[in-house]
Amino acid sequence: MDLATAHMAVLRAALPRMTDQGAYSVVVGQSAHFPIPGSGLVSMEQTALLMMQQVLAAELQGAKRVFLLELGPVATRFVETPDPAQVTSAQIGAVAVAASASTQPGRQVQLHDSAQAEAALVSFGTLGAAL
């Protein structure tokens, strides 16, 4: 559980110093929600981070913003023939920036595919069609 421990250490250090404009974002994969054969320890760490975000949101009650971006398969330059429905790294970056720049309270954002990424951008008041 080194990943969860590291996030807790960063949160303990960063949250007290974070201004109202700040946002803490956690990125996990779908294995946080769905069992993927062979992902045992990774899934457990991802689930711990997902619960960490939920607990923080409940404790902070909007006083600080903590987002969780849950990714599906990502189309990267290393995939020879990416599925056009897959979320891209550019979309993930755009959603992360839009979440941080928004005034919305922290929440979980599912980015399992390109359509969800575009919907997330719209929900943050960002026009996603440029990506």
C-alpha positions as CSV (number, residue, x, y, z in Angstrom):
1,M,0.0,0.0,0.0
2,D,2.9,2.3,-0.7
3,L,0.8,4.4,-3.2
4,A,-1.9,5.1,-0.7
5,T,0.6,5.9,2.1
6,A,2.4,8.3,-0.2
7,H,-0.8,10.1,-1.1
8,M,-1.8,10.4,2.6
9,A,1.6,11.9,3.4
10,V,1.3,14.4,0.6
11,L,-2.3,15.3,1.6
12,R,-1.3,15.8,5.2
13,A,1.4,18.2,4.1
14,A,-0.5,20.0,1.3
15,L,-4.1,20.3,2.4
16,P,-3.5,22.6,5.4
17,R,-1.5,25.0,3.0
18,M,-3.9,24.8,0.1
19,T,-5.9,27.9,-0.7
20,D,-9.5,28.0,-1.7
21,Q,-8.4,28.2,-5.3
22,G,-6.3,25.0,-5.0
23,A,-7.4,21.5,-5.9
24,Y,-5.8,18.1,-5.2
25,S,-6.4,15.5,-8.0
26,V,-5.9,11.8,-7.8
27,V,-5.7,9.6,-10.9
28,V,-6.7,6.0,-10.8
29,G,-7.6,3.3,-13.3
30,Q,-10.8,1.4,-13.8
31,S,-9.3,-1.4,-11.7
32,A,-10.4,0.7,-8.7
33,H,-14.0,-0.3,-9.5
34,F,-13.8,-3.4,-11.7
35,P,-11.9,-6.6,-11.1
36,I,-9.2,-7.1,-13.8
37,P,-7.5,-10.5,-13.8
38,G,-3.8,-10.1,-12.8
39,S,-4.2,-6.7,-11.2
40,G,-4.6,-7.8,-7.6
41,L,-2.3,-5.3,-5.7
42,V,-2.8,-2.5,-8.2
43,S,-6.6,-2.8,-7.8
44,M,-6.3,-2.7,-4.1
45,E,-4.2,0.4,-4.1
46,Q,-6.5,2.1,-6.7
47,T,-9.5,1.2,-4.5
48,A,-7.8,2.7,-1.5
49,L,-7.2,6.0,-3.3
50,L,-10.8,6.0,-4.5
51,M,-12.0,5.6,-0.9
52,M,-9.5,8.2,0.2
53,Q,-11.1,10.8,-2.1
54,Q,-14.6,9.9,-0.9
55,V,-13.6,10.2,2.8
56,L,-11.8,13.5,2.2
57,A,-14.9,14.9,0.3
58,A,-17.1,13.9,3.3
59,E,-14.7,15.3,5.8
60,L,-13.9,18.5,4.0
61,Q,-17.5,19.3,3.0
62,G,-16.5,21.6,0.2
63,A,-13.9,23.5,2.2
64,K,-11.1,22.1,0.0
65,R,-11.5,20.4,-3.4
66,V,-10.2,16.9,-4.0
67,F,-10.9,15.3,-7.4
68,L,-10.5,11.7,-8.5
69,L,-10.1,11.0,-12.2
70,E,-10.8,7.4,-13.1
71,L,-9.3,6.4,-16.4
72,G,-10.3,3.6,-18.8
73,P,-7.9,2.4,-21.5
74,V,-5.9,5.3,-22.8
75,A,-4.9,5.8,-26.5
76,T,-1.2,6.6,-26.4
77,R,1.4,7.0,-29.0
78,F,2.7,3.5,-28.0
79,V,-0.5,1.9,-29.3
80,E,-0.2,1.1,-33.0
81,T,-3.9,1.3,-33.8
82,P,-5.7,3.1,-31.0
83,D,-9.4,2.7,-30.6
84,P,-11.0,6.1,-31.5
85,A,-13.4,5.7,-28.6
86,Q,-10.5,5.5,-26.1
87,V,-9.7,8.6,-24.0
88,T,-6.5,10.3,-25.1
89,S,-3.8,11.8,-23.0
90,A,-4.7,15.2,-24.3
91,Q,-8.2,14.8,-23.0
92,I,-7.0,13.6,-19.6
93,G,-4.8,16.7,-19.3
94,A,-7.6,19.0,-20.4
95,V,-10.0,17.5,-17.8
96,A,-7.4,17.8,-15.1
97,V,-6.8,21.4,-15.9
98,A,-10.5,22.2,-16.2
99,A,-11.2,20.5,-12.8
100,S,-8.4,22.5,-11.1
101,A,-9.5,25.8,-12.7
102,S,-13.2,25.3,-11.9
103,T,-14.9,26.5,-8.8
104,Q,-16.8,23.2,-8.4
105,P,-16.4,21.1,-5.3
106,G,-14.2,18.1,-5.6
107,R,-15.8,15.0,-7.1
108,Q,-15.1,11.8,-9.0
109,V,-14.8,12.1,-12.8
110,Q,-15.0,9.0,-14.9
111,L,-12.9,9.1,-18.1
112,H,-13.5,5.6,-19.3
113,D,-13.7,6.7,-22.9
114,S,-13.5,9.8,-25.2
115,A,-17.2,10.6,-24.9
116,Q,-16.9,10.8,-21.0
117,A,-13.9,13.0,-21.3
118,E,-15.9,15.4,-23.6
119,A,-18.8,15.3,-21.2
120,A,-16.5,16.1,-18.3
121,L,-15.1,19.1,-20.1
122,V,-18.6,20.4,-20.7
123,S,-19.5,19.8,-17.1
124,F,-16.6,22.0,-16.0
125,G,-17.7,24.7,-18.5
126,T,-14.9,24.0,-21.0
127,L,-15.6,23.4,-24.6
128,G,-14.1,20.1,-25.4
129,A,-14.5,20.0,-29.1
130,A,-11.1,21.6,-29.7
131,L,-9.4,18.4,-28.7
